[in-house]
Amino acid sequence: MSNKEDRILNILEGIDLQLRSAKCYNHSIFSGSLGLILYYYCSSRYTNNERKQILASDLLKAVFDDLNEGSKMLMGSQLSTGAAGFAFVVNFLQKNKFIDFLSSSNKCNFLL
């Protein structure tokens, strides 16, 4: 591993330590679970860490469950805190093959 890769991995480990104690009070990108979903999926791919991928999948499932139950955890239509941010994240995850909505059973299948 190069020195640059070692520095990146050390930074990601520091971020992971901070996030372990984080609480999500909404589903926003900037301060909520959608941001954590993006981080954990991207970080899992870079570090080849299946645990992070599972965390991201569990968080995404919780967001879908909340939406199906009529939760108010998304606020309005804004990118940062609302439905536009949710749509952005789901689109990003689909395009980057973290999730797969195109299945024969018409259910959301998470790629693990």
N, C-alpha and C positions, 0 to 999 in steps of 0.2 A: 504494500500500500504506500502511496506517496504521502509526503508531508502535508500536502493540501487536503487529501482525503482524510487523513488523521485529524486535522483541524476541524473539518466539517463534521465528522463523527463525534468529536468532543463537544462541538456546539449543539448538535442534536441531542446528545446525552444531557446537557445542561437544560435544554428546553424540556426534555422529558421529565426531569426532576421537578421542574416548576409546574408542569401540567398535572403531575400526580395528585397535587393538592388542590387543583382548580375545581370549582363548582360552576356548573352551567345553570343560569337562571332563565335562559331563553335559547332560541335556535338561530341566533344571528351569526353572520359570518365573522364579524369583528370581535365579538365578545361571548359567543355562545357555541353551541354544539356543531353548527355547520362549519365553523372555522376549525374546530378540532377534527372533524371528519376529513377535511381537506389535508390538514397537517398529518394525521395518522396514515391516511392512504399514501400520500406522496412519500412520507418518511419510511413507511414500510417497504415501499418499492426500492428506495435508495439503499436502505440498510439490509434488505432481504429479511425483515423481521416479521414473522407471521403473527406474533402477539399484537403488534400495532395494527395489522390488517383486521384482526378480529375485533379490536377495540373500535375501529372505524365502522365496521359492519354493524356492530351492536348499537353504536350511536345512531347510525343511519336508520336502523330498524326502529329505534325509539322515536326518531323524528316522524317517520311514517305512521307509527302507532298513534302518536299525539295528534297528527293531522287527521287521521281517520276518526279520532274521538272528539274532534272539534276544539282542540286546544288552542289557546290564544298565545302560544309561545313564539309565533311569527307575528310581527307587528307591521301591518300595512303591506304596501307593495314595493317598498324600497329594496335596493340591492343589499344594503348593509344589514337590515334588520327584518326584511319581509319576504314576500313571495318571490320577488325577482331574484333574491339571493339564493333561495331554495332551488329555483329553476336553474340558475347558473351552476350551482354545485352539482346537481343531478346531471346536467348536460356535460359538465367537465368530467365527472366520474365515468359517464357512459363513453364519451369520446376517447378517454384514456384507458378504457378497458378495465376499470376497477370494478364496475358493476355491469350487468347485462339485463336489459329489460326485454330483449327480443328472444323470448323462449316460446316453445310450442305450447306450454301450459298456460301462457298469458299471465304468469306471475313474475315478480321481480326475483331474479336469481343473482346472488352475490358471488362473484368469482373469487374462489379461495385457492 
